[in-house]
Amino acid sequence: MQPLRTWGKHLILDAAGCSPKMIGSSKVIASFARTLVKRIDMVPYGKPQVVMFGSGSKKGYTLVQLIETSNICAHFVEENNSMYLDVFSCKDFEPDIVREAVQEFFDAQTFRTKVVSRQAPTEIDVALRQHNRLV
């Protein structure tokens, strides 16, 4: 895999129709985090944190896994069996591998994904914006 030409890659993955048994298990979620880190060739920084948060329609586990190149975060919603996952890294990774792991661990039925290249504005970007405002 080639080095990124931007600061980082941010995968946003929303999944519906997940297995209630799997998204309701802190052990499964922690195992998912450890497996995902290995599959996308990242280095974990500490153990995955899996904590029950929220109430009512927002209740579910939240996952935070720090990695040396940024983080993996997810929230699992028990009420509608959905999950919302973010993988951000300044090291490149394959979004399809992430999707496959979500399918394997949580038996998700449908997905929506978006990949965003992250890059803070540079001095050149700021100068171009100012120039374009004057033109």
C-alpha positions as CSV (number, residue, x, y, z in Angstrom):
1,M,0.0,0.0,0.0
2,Q,1.3,3.4,-0.9
3,P,1.8,6.2,1.7
4,L,-1.2,8.6,1.8
5,R,-0.8,11.9,0.1
6,T,-3.1,13.5,2.6
7,W,-2.9,13.7,6.3
8,G,-5.2,10.7,6.7
9,K,-8.1,8.5,5.7
10,H,-11.4,8.5,7.5
11,L,-13.9,5.7,6.9
12,I,-17.4,6.4,8.1
13,L,-19.5,3.2,8.1
14,D,-23.1,2.9,9.1
15,A,-24.6,-0.6,9.3
16,A,-28.1,-1.8,9.8
17,G,-29.7,-5.1,10.6
18,C,-26.9,-6.2,12.9
19,S,-27.3,-9.3,15.2
20,P,-28.7,-8.1,18.5
21,K,-26.7,-10.8,20.3
22,M,-23.4,-9.6,18.8
23,I,-23.9,-5.8,19.2
24,G,-25.1,-6.5,22.8
25,S,-21.9,-8.3,23.8
26,S,-18.9,-6.3,25.1
27,K,-16.7,-9.4,24.6
28,V,-17.6,-9.6,20.9
29,I,-17.1,-5.9,20.4
30,A,-13.7,-6.0,22.0
31,S,-12.7,-9.1,19.9
32,F,-13.9,-7.2,16.8
33,A,-11.6,-4.3,17.7
34,R,-8.5,-6.5,18.3
35,T,-9.2,-8.4,15.0
36,L,-9.8,-5.3,13.0
37,V,-6.6,-3.6,14.2
38,K,-4.6,-6.7,13.0
39,R,-6.5,-7.0,9.7
40,I,-5.9,-3.4,8.6
41,D,-2.3,-3.6,9.8
42,M,-2.4,-1.1,12.6
43,V,-0.7,-1.0,16.0
44,P,-3.0,-0.8,19.0
45,Y,-2.3,1.7,21.8
46,G,-3.7,0.0,24.8
47,K,-6.8,-2.3,25.0
48,P,-10.1,-1.5,23.4
49,Q,-12.5,0.4,25.7
50,V,-16.1,-0.9,25.5
51,V,-18.6,0.9,27.7
52,M,-22.4,0.9,27.8
53,F,-23.7,4.5,27.2
54,G,-26.9,6.3,26.7
55,S,-30.5,5.6,27.5
56,G,-33.7,4.9,25.6
57,S,-33.3,4.8,21.9
58,K,-29.6,5.8,22.1
59,K,-28.6,3.1,24.5
60,G,-25.7,0.8,23.4
61,Y,-22.1,0.0,23.7
62,T,-19.4,2.5,22.6
63,L,-16.0,1.3,21.4
64,V,-12.8,3.3,21.5
65,Q,-9.6,1.7,20.3
66,L,-6.6,4.0,20.1
67,I,-4.1,3.1,17.4
68,E,-0.6,4.5,16.9
69,T,-1.9,6.4,13.8
70,S,-5.2,7.6,15.3
71,N,-8.4,5.8,16.4
72,I,-11.2,3.4,15.8
73,C,-14.6,4.4,17.4
74,A,-18.0,2.9,17.2
75,H,-21.5,3.1,18.7
76,F,-23.9,0.2,18.7
77,V,-27.6,1.0,19.0
78,E,-29.6,-1.8,20.6
79,E,-33.0,-0.4,19.8
80,N,-32.6,-0.7,16.0
81,N,-29.6,-3.1,15.8
82,S,-27.4,-0.6,14.0
83,M,-23.8,0.4,14.4
84,Y,-21.9,3.6,13.5
85,L,-18.1,3.1,13.0
86,D,-15.3,5.5,12.3
87,V,-11.8,4.5,11.4
88,F,-9.3,7.3,11.1
89,S,-5.6,6.8,10.4
90,C,-2.7,8.7,8.9
91,K,-1.6,5.2,7.6
92,D,-3.5,3.9,4.7
93,F,-5.9,0.9,5.0
94,E,-8.5,-0.9,2.9
95,P,-12.1,0.1,3.7
96,D,-13.3,-3.2,2.2
97,I,-11.4,-5.1,4.9
98,V,-13.3,-3.1,7.6
99,R,-16.6,-3.8,5.9
100,E,-15.9,-7.5,5.8
101,A,-15.0,-7.6,9.5
102,V,-18.2,-5.8,10.3
103,Q,-20.1,-8.3,8.3
104,E,-18.3,-11.2,9.9
105,F,-18.7,-10.1,13.5
106,F,-22.1,-8.4,13.5
107,D,-23.9,-10.0,10.6
108,A,-24.9,-6.6,9.3
109,Q,-27.5,-6.7,6.5
110,T,-27.0,-3.2,4.9
111,F,-24.2,-0.7,4.8
112,R,-23.6,2.9,4.0
113,T,-19.9,3.9,3.8
114,K,-18.1,7.1,3.0
115,V,-14.3,7.6,2.8
116,V,-13.0,11.1,3.4
117,S,-9.4,12.2,2.8
118,R,-8.4,14.4,5.7
119,Q,-6.1,17.4,5.2
120,A,-5.9,20.6,7.1
121,P,-5.7,23.8,5.0
122,T,-2.2,24.8,4.1
123,E,-0.8,28.3,3.8
124,I,-1.3,28.0,0.0
125,D,-4.9,27.0,0.5
126,V,-5.6,30.0,2.7
127,A,-3.8,32.4,0.2
128,L,-5.8,31.0,-2.7
129,R,-9.1,31.5,-0.9
130,Q,-8.1,35.0,-0.1
131,H,-7.1,35.7,-3.7
132,N,-10.4,34.2,-5.0
133,R,-12.4,36.5,-2.7
134,L,-10.6,39.5,-4.2
135,V,-11.2,38.4,-7.8
